[in-house]
Amino acid sequence: MNKKNQFKLINQENNLTLRTIAQKDIEKIRVWKNAHRASFFYKEIINPEEQLKWFTEYQKRQNDFVFMISYMNNDIGCTAFRELDEAMDIYNVILGDKSFVGKGLMSIANSVMCSYMIDHFGKEITVKVLKTNPAIKWYLKNNFIEIDSMNDFVLFRLDYSHFKKIDYKFTAY
């Protein structure tokens, strides 16, 4: 198996770093995902063995990146994107540390990640959100527009006409 590319996207202005995850991060992400499972398509409790299996498979997917979001060197959440045939798909957006609710850091992290995708992939950026997920308002606030609605989810696309790219520094490690 080839080693997955590891990198950081650093927004120095806001002391925010998005770093591709390593195995040391998977337990924290598992706990966050379980705590927020009502907002995700997969609703079952994830045990440590299942999380490790997921991580092993994730490592094999070259254009699938999960990031730990750190503010002033403290892990506060995670986010991810993967390349699909027709678009870039955002998923696993979780603010894990509730002391940062309302601070705008997840919006900044999203802007950094979307800026990176625009710079490197040149595809439409989309996200599927369950209709019961309160984050629907957050996506609308963060320049996503609804393009389709299914039985249980809404498909959003980043509205490039209103999105402003944000500065970031790319660092491989």
TORTI-204991 format. One record per residue: y, z, x of N, C-alpha, C, CB in turn; residue in one letter; residue number from 1. Coordinates in steps of 0.02 Angstrom, whole numbers. Glycine has a CB too. Layout:
TORTI-204991
(site (Y, Z, X), (Y, Z, X), (Y, Z, X), (Y, Z, X), "A", NUM)
...
This chain:
TORTI-204991
(site (-59, 0, 42), (0, 0, 0), (62, 0, 44), (0, 61, -48), "M", 1)
(site (110, -43, 28), (173, -44, 64), (214, 17, 45), (212, -109, 49), "N", 2)
(site (252, 41, 94), (297, 97, 80), (354, 72, 37), (323, 130, 145), "K", 3)
(site (368, 109, -15), (423, 91, -60), (490, 101, -23), (421, 133, -126), "K", 4)
(site (537, 57, -35), (603, 64, -5), (636, 129, -29), (648, 4, -22), "N", 5)
(site (660, 168, 18), (695, 230, 3), (769, 220, 20), (664, 292, 42), "Q", 6)
(site (813, 239, -26), (884, 232, -11), (925, 281, -53), (907, 161, -24), "F", 7)
(site (988, 287, -32), (1036, 329, -68), (1095, 286, -88), (1059, 389, -25), "K", 8)
(site (1124, 302, -145), (1187, 273, -167), (1236, 332, -170), (1181, 235, -237), "L", 9)
(site (1286, 331, -127), (1330, 389, -120), (1399, 371, -146), (1334, 411, -46), "I", 10)
(site (1424, 411, -193), (1492, 404, -218), (1531, 464, -189), (1495, 403, -298), "N", 11)
(site (1564, 451, -132), (1597, 506, -96), (1655, 537, -135), (1623, 480, -30), "Q", 12)
(site (1690, 496, -174), (1747, 521, -212), (1728, 578, -259), (1778, 464, -253), "E", 13)
(site (1667, 576, -286), (1645, 627, -334), (1590, 672, -307), (1622, 594, -397), "N", 14)
(site (1576, 669, -242), (1522, 710, -212), (1455, 700, -247), (1542, 784, -213), "N", 15)
(site (1441, 639, -266), (1381, 624, -305), (1336, 576, -265), (1399, 594, -373), "L", 16)
(site (1272, 592, -264), (1222, 550, -229), (1164, 535, -276), (1197, 585, -165), "T", 17)
(site (1144, 473, -277), (1082, 452, -310), (1034, 435, -255), (1094, 392, -361), "L", 18)
(site (978, 471, -251), (929, 459, -198), (862, 443, -230), (924, 520, -151), "R", 19)
(site (830, 390, -205), (764, 374, -232), (718, 433, -221), (736, 309, -198), "T", 20)
(site (677, 446, -271), (637, 507, -270), (580, 503, -219), (609, 522, -339), "I", 21)
(site (559, 563, -198), (501, 572, -155), (452, 618, -193), (520, 602, -85), "A", 22)
(site (394, 627, -166), (344, 668, -199), (369, 739, -211), (280, 670, -159), "Q", 23)
(site (412, 764, -167), (438, 833, -175), (480, 841, -239), (482, 851, -114), "K", 24)
(site (502, 785, -269), (544, 788, -329), (505, 786, -394), (593, 731, -328), "D", 25)
(site (442, 768, -392), (408, 752, -454), (397, 811, -500), (343, 719, -439), "I", 26)
(site (390, 871, -472), (380, 929, -516), (444, 945, -555), (359, 991, -475), "E", 27)
(site (501, 941, -522), (565, 953, -556), (575, 902, -612), (623, 950, -505), "K", 28)
(site (561, 839, -597), (569, 786, -647), (520, 797, -705), (557, 716, -616), "I", 29)
(site (459, 818, -690), (409, 831, -742), (434, 886, -790), (342, 852, -711), "R", 30)
(site (461, 939, -762), (487, 994, -803), (545, 969, -847), (511, 1053, -758), "V", 31)
(site (591, 931, -818), (647, 904, -857), (622, 857, -912), (696, 867, -811), "W", 32)
(site (576, 813, -895), (550, 765, -944), (516, 801, -1002), (501, 715, -910), "K", 33)
(site (476, 852, -986), (442, 890, -1039), (493, 926, -1083), (394, 942, -1008), "N", 34)
(site (546, 953, -1053), (596, 989, -1091), (635, 943, -1139), (645, 1024, -1044), "A", 35)
(site (639, 880, -1122), (677, 831, -1161), (633, 779, -1195), (728, 796, -1117), "H", 36)
(site (569, 793, -1202), (522, 742, -1226), (538, 716, -1296), (452, 770, -1225), "R", 37)
(site (572, 755, -1336), (590, 731, -1404), (635, 669, -1400), (625, 787, -1443), "A", 38)
(site (671, 660, -1345), (717, 604, -1337), (685, 543, -1305), (776, 625, -1296), "S", 39)
(site (621, 547, -1288), (587, 492, -1253), (531, 462, -1295), (560, 517, -1187), "F", 40)
(site (511, 402, -1276), (457, 368, -1312), (391, 405, -1303), (450, 296, -1287), "F", 41)
(site (377, 431, -1243), (316, 468, -1230), (330, 541, -1246), (292, 460, -1155), "Y", 42)
(site (295, 567, -1296), (310, 633, -1322), (263, 689, -1299), (310, 631, -1397), "K", 43)
(site (210, 671, -1265), (160, 721, -1245), (185, 763, -1186), (93, 687, -1226), "E", 44)
(site (159, 823, -1181), (172, 865, -1122), (138, 832, -1062), (146, 940, -1132), "I", 45)
(site (175, 826, -1008), (149, 796, -947), (126, 852, -901), (202, 750, -911), "I", 46)
(site (64, 850, -878), (40, 902, -832), (49, 878, -760), (-35, 920, -846), "N", 47)
(site (43, 923, -711), (55, 903, -641), (10, 846, -617), (45, 963, -596), "P", 48)
(site (-52, 844, -639), (-98, 791, -617), (-75, 723, -645), (-170, 806, -641), "E", 49)
(site (-53, 723, -708), (-28, 660, -737), (35, 637, -702), (-14, 670, -812), "E", 50)
(site (78, 684, -683), (140, 667, -648), (125, 637, -580), (185, 729, -641), "Q", 51)
(site (77, 665, -545), (57, 639, -480), (28, 568, -487), (7, 685, -445), "L", 52)
(site (-12, 558, -538), (-40, 491, -550), (16, 441, -565), (-91, 493, -609), "K", 53)
(site (64, 462, -607), (122, 419, -621), (159, 402, -556), (170, 454, -671), "W", 54)
(site (170, 452, -513), (208, 441, -452), (171, 392, -406), (219, 508, -415), "F", 55)
(site (106, 398, -401), (65, 353, -360), (74, 281, -384), (-9, 374, -362), "T", 56)
(site (72, 271, -449), (81, 204, -477), (153, 180, -468), (63, 203, -552), "E", 57)
(site (201, 225, -477), (272, 208, -467), (283, 183, -396), (316, 270, -481), "Y", 58)
(site (252, 214, -347), (260, 195, -277), (240, 122, -265), (219, 241, -232), "Q", 59)
(site (197, 95, -306), (173, 26, -298), (221, -26, -328), (105, 18, -329), "K", 60)
(site (266, -4, -370), (311, -51, -405), (375, -59, -365), (326, -26, -478), "R", 61)
(site (385, -117, -336), (441, -127, -290), (510, -128, -322), (431, -191, -253), "Q", 62)
(site (517, -155, -381), (583, -158, -413), (587, -109, -471), (598, -228, -438), "N", 63)
(site (566, -48, -457), (568, 8, -504), (592, 68, -464), (497, 22, -539), "D", 64)
(site (650, 95, -481), (681, 148, -441), (700, 207, -484), (742, 122, -403), "F", 65)
(site (674, 265, -467), (693, 327, -499), (735, 366, -449), (629, 370, -522), "V", 66)
(site (792, 391, -473), (839, 426, -429), (846, 499, -449), (907, 392, -431), "F", 67)
(site (849, 542, -399), (872, 610, -409), (948, 608, -402), (838, 661, -357), "M", 68)
(site (982, 637, -450), (1055, 639, -448), (1075, 707, -420), (1087, 627, -519), "I", 69)
(site (1114, 706, -366), (1137, 768, -335), (1213, 771, -335), (1110, 774, -263), "S", 70)
(site (1238, 829, -353), (1310, 841, -352), (1321, 898, -302), (1339, 860, -423), "Y", 71)
(site (1361, 883, -251), (1374, 932, -198), (1308, 962, -172), (1421, 989, -223), "M", 72)
(site (1259, 918, -161), (1193, 934, -134), (1149, 975, -181), (1200, 971, -70), "N", 73)
(site (1166, 980, -245), (1124, 1014, -295), (1096, 962, -343), (1164, 1068, -334), "N", 74)
(site (1030, 962, -351), (998, 915, -398), (1017, 935, -469), (921, 915, -389), "D", 75)
(site (1047, 887, -505), (1069, 902, -573), (1034, 860, -626), (1144, 892, -579), "I", 76)
(site (1003, 806, -606), (970, 763, -655), (936, 704, -621), (1021, 738, -705), "G", 77)
(site (914, 658, -662), (882, 598, -636), (900, 538, -680), (805, 607, -632), "C", 78)
(site (889, 480, -653), (899, 417, -690), (856, 364, -656), (974, 396, -692), "T", 79)
(site (846, 308, -689), (802, 257, -661), (819, 188, -688), (729, 274, -676), "A", 80)
(site (797, 138, -650), (799, 70, -676), (739, 32, -648), (865, 35, -657), "F", 81)
(site (721, -20, -685), (667, -65, -664), (687, -136, -682), (599, -45, -696), "R", 82)
(site (663, -182, -642), (677, -253, -655), (623, -280, -702), (680, -294, -589), "E", 83)
(site (644, -306, -757), (600, -342, -803), (613, -417, -794), (611, -320, -878), "L", 84)
(site (573, -459, -825), (584, -531, -817), (654, -552, -838), (533, -570, -858), "D", 85)
(site (676, -526, -895), (739, -550, -925), (799, -506, -910), (730, -556, -998), "E", 86)
(site (788, -445, -888), (845, -398, -880), (826, -340, -835), (868, -372, -949), "A", 87)
(site (876, -300, -820), (866, -236, -786), (863, -184, -842), (924, -219, -734), "M", 88)
(site (814, -139, -838), (802, -89, -890), (815, -20, -863), (729, -94, -916), "D", 89)
(site (861, 16, -894), (875, 85, -876), (828, 130, -915), (950, 104, -891), "I", 90)
(site (803, 183, -882), (759, 230, -916), (763, 298, -881), (686, 204, -918), "Y", 91)
(site (731, 348, -911), (725, 416, -882), (792, 448, -864), (682, 412, -820), "N", 92)
(site (841, 440, -906), (907, 470, -894), (905, 541, -921), (965, 428, -928), "V", 93)
(site (909, 590, -875), (903, 660, -894), (954, 702, -855), (831, 687, -882), "I", 94)
(site (994, 739, -891), (1035, 791, -860), (993, 855, -862), (1105, 801, -897), "L", 95)
(site (964, 872, -805), (918, 929, -802), (952, 996, -799), (874, 921, -744), "G", 96)
(site (1009, 999, -766), (1046, 1062, -757), (1101, 1065, -810), (1076, 1068, -685), "D", 97)
(site (1089, 1104, -861), (1135, 1107, -919), (1203, 1137, -902), (1104, 1148, -974), "K", 98)
(site (1210, 1168, -844), (1277, 1194, -826), (1326, 1137, -811), (1271, 1241, -764), "S", 99)
(site (1300, 1076, -807), (1343, 1018, -794), (1357, 975, -856), (1312, 975, -740), "F", 100)
(site (1337, 999, -914), (1351, 962, -976), (1427, 954, -984), (1321, 1000, -1038), "V", 101)
(site (1449, 894, -1002), (1519, 882, -1015), (1563, 872, -954), (1546, 937, -1054), "G", 102)
(site (1535, 871, -895), (1574, 863, -834), (1584, 790, -814), (1541, 901, -777), "K", 103)
(site (1548, 744, -847), (1555, 673, -832), (1514, 649, -774), (1626, 659, -818), "G", 104)
(site (1472, 692, -745), (1434, 671, -686), (1379, 621, -702), (1403, 732, -654), "L", 105)
(site (1349, 626, -760), (1298, 577, -778), (1331, 509, -791), (1259, 600, -841), "M", 106)
(site (1391, 508, -817), (1427, 445, -827), (1443, 413, -759), (1492, 457, -867), "S", 107)
(site (1464, 454, -711), (1477, 428, -644), (1413, 402, -613), (1509, 483, -598), "I", 108)
(site (1359, 440, -619), (1294, 418, -591), (1273, 352, -623), (1240, 472, -603), "A", 109)
(site (1282, 345, -688), (1265, 283, -722), (1308, 225, -696), (1274, 291, -798), "N", 110)
(site (1372, 238, -685), (1417, 186, -659), (1396, 164, -588), (1489, 210, -659), "S", 111)
(site (1376, 213, -547), (1353, 196, -480), (1291, 153, -484), (1339, 261, -439), "V", 112)
(site (1242, 174, -524), (1180, 137, -530), (1191, 67, -558), (1130, 176, -574), "M", 113)
(site (1232, 61, -610), (1247, -5, -639), (1284, -49, -589), (1288, 3, -704), "C", 114)
(site (1330, -20, -551), (1365, -59, -500), (1316, -87, -449), (1418, -15, -465), "S", 115)
(site (1268, -45, -428), (1217, -68, -381), (1176, -125, -412), (1171, -9, -361), "Y", 116)
(site (1155, -117, -474), (1115, -170, -507), (1154, -235, -512), (1093, -147, -577), "M", 117)
(site (1218, -231, -528), (1260, -291, -532), (1264, -324, -464), (1331, -273, -558), "I", 118)
(site (1274, -285, -412), (1280, -312, -344), (1216, -343, -318), (1302, -257, -297), "D", 119)
(site (1157, -318, -339), (1095, -338, -307), (1046, -376, -350), (1061, -278, -281), "H", 120)
(site (1055, -376, -415), (1006, -409, -458), (1036, -464, -502), (972, -358, -501), "F", 121)
(site (1098, -457, -523), (1131, -509, -561), (1100, -525, -628), (1132, -570, -521), "G", 122)
(site (1068, -475, -659), (1038, -485, -725), (1074, -440, -775), (962, -470, -724), "K", 123)
(site (1063, -456, -838), (1087, -413, -892), (1058, -342, -883), (1068, -443, -962), "E", 124)
(site (1097, -291, -900), (1074, -222, -895), (1065, -195, -965), (1124, -177, -853), "I", 125)
(site (1004, -172, -980), (989, -149, -1047), (957, -79, -1045), (942, -198, -1082), "T", 126)
(site (955, -49, -1104), (921, 16, -1112), (897, 20, -1184), (969, 76, -1094), "V", 127)
(site (836, 46, -1194), (809, 59, -1260), (815, 134, -1273), (734, 35, -1267), "K", 128)
(site (845, 152, -1330), (857, 222, -1346), (829, 236, -1416), (933, 240, -1343), "V", 129)
(site (790, 289, -1421), (765, 309, -1486), (823, 324, -1533), (718, 370, -1481), "L", 130)
(site (816, 305, -1596), (869, 317, -1644), (882, 391, -1654), (852, 285, -1711), "K", 131)
(site (833, 433, -1640), (841, 506, -1647), (871, 539, -1585), (774, 537, -1662), "T", 132)
(site (883, 500, -1533), (909, 527, -1470), (986, 534, -1475), (890, 482, -1410), "N", 133)
(site (1012, 595, -1467), (1084, 604, -1471), (1123, 567, -1416), (1101, 678, -1467), "P", 134)
(site (1088, 543, -1364), (1121, 507, -1310), (1147, 439, -1332), (1073, 498, -1252), "A", 135)
(site (1131, 417, -1392), (1157, 353, -1416), (1234, 352, -1410), (1137, 340, -1490), "I", 136)
(site (1266, 406, -1427), (1340, 410, -1422), (1362, 405, -1349), (1365, 477, -1452), "K", 137)
(site (1323, 434, -1304), (1340, 432, -1233), (1338, 360, -1207), (1291, 476, -1192), "W", 138)
(site (1287, 322, -1227), (1283, 252, -1205), (1341, 211, -1232), (1216, 221, -1228), "Y", 139)
(site (1360, 222, -1294), (1417, 187, -1322), (1481, 204, -1284), (1426, 204, -1397), "L", 140)
(site (1489, 267, -1266), (1547, 290, -1228), (1547, 260, -1157), (1548, 367, -1224), "K", 141)
(site (1488, 243, -1132), (1482, 217, -1064), (1473, 141, -1061), (1423, 250, -1030), "N", 142)
(site (1506, 107, -1108), (1513, 34, -1107), (1449, -5, -1122), (1538, 13, -1040), "N", 143)
(site (1405, 25, -1162), (1347, -12, -1186), (1361, -31, -1259), (1282, 31, -1181), "F", 144)
(site (1336, -90, -1277), (1344, -114, -1346), (1274, -125, -1376), (1387, -179, -1349), "I", 145)
(site (1269, -112, -1440), (1205, -123, -1474), (1193, -197, -1483), (1204, -86, -1543), "E", 146)
(site (1134, -220, -1463), (1117, -291, -1472), (1058, -301, -1518), (1104, -323, -1404), "I", 147)
(site (1020, -248, -1531), (963, -254, -1576), (943, -185, -1600), (903, -290, -1542), "D", 148)
(site (912, -183, -1657), (887, -120, -1685), (817, -132, -1713), (936, -93, -1740), "S", 149)
(site (771, -91, -1692), (702, -94, -1716), (690, -33, -1760), (651, -97, -1656), "M", 150)
(site (627, -23, -1780), (611, 33, -1824), (633, 101, -1796), (537, 34, -1837), "N", 151)
(site (616, 113, -1732), (629, 180, -1705), (676, 181, -1645), (565, 211, -1685), "D", 152)
(site (699, 122, -1622), (745, 123, -1565), (799, 70, -1572), (707, 112, -1501), "F", 153)
(site (851, 80, -1530), (907, 33, -1526), (907, 4, -1456), (976, 69, -1542), "V", 154)
(site (919, -61, -1450), (925, -93, -1385), (999, -103, -1371), (887, -161, -1384), "L", 155)
(site (1021, -77, -1314), (1090, -84, -1292), (1093, -128, -1230), (1121, -14, -1277), "F", 156)
(site (1151, -160, -1221), (1166, -199, -1161), (1232, -176, -1133), (1167, -276, -1177), "R", 157)
(site (1236, -172, -1067), (1300, -155, -1035), (1350, -210, -1051), (1292, -146, -958), "L", 158)
(site (1409, -190, -1075), (1463, -236, -1091), (1505, -246, -1028), (1507, -209, -1151), "D", 159)
(site (1491, -300, -992), (1526, -313, -929), (1601, -320, -937), (1498, -376, -896), "Y", 160)
(site (1624, -340, -996), (1695, -350, -1007), (1734, -284, -1007), (1708, -387, -1072), "S", 161)
(site (1699, -228, -1017), (1732, -163, -1017), (1709, -117, -960), (1720, -128, -1082), "H", 162)
(site (1655, -136, -926), (1629, -95, -872), (1669, -105, -808), (1554, -111, -859), "F", 163)
(site (1686, -49, -776), (1721, -52, -712), (1673, -28, -658), (1787, -10, -713), "K", 164)
(site (1661, -72, -609), (1617, -51, -554), (1648, 7, -516), (1604, -110, -505), "K", 165)
(site (1605, 47, -486), (1627, 107, -450), (1604, 101, -378), (1599, 172, -484), "I", 166)
(site (1643, 127, -332), (1626, 124, -261), (1565, 167, -245), (1685, 145, -217), "D", 167)
(site (1522, 141, -203), (1465, 179, -179), (1448, 153, -109), (1404, 173, -227), "Y", 168)
(site (1415, 196, -72), (1390, 177, -5), (1314, 176, -9), (1416, 227, 50), "K", 169)
(site (1284, 122, 14), (1212, 114, 16), (1187, 138, 84), (1190, 41, 3), "F", 170)
(site (1137, 183, 84), (1107, 206, 146), (1032, 206, 139), (1133, 278, 164), "T", 171)
(site (998, 167, 181), (924, 167, 181), (900, 226, 223), (895, 100, 209), "A", 172)
(site (843, 253, 204), (813, 306, 245), (738, 303, 244), (836, 375, 220), "Y", 173)
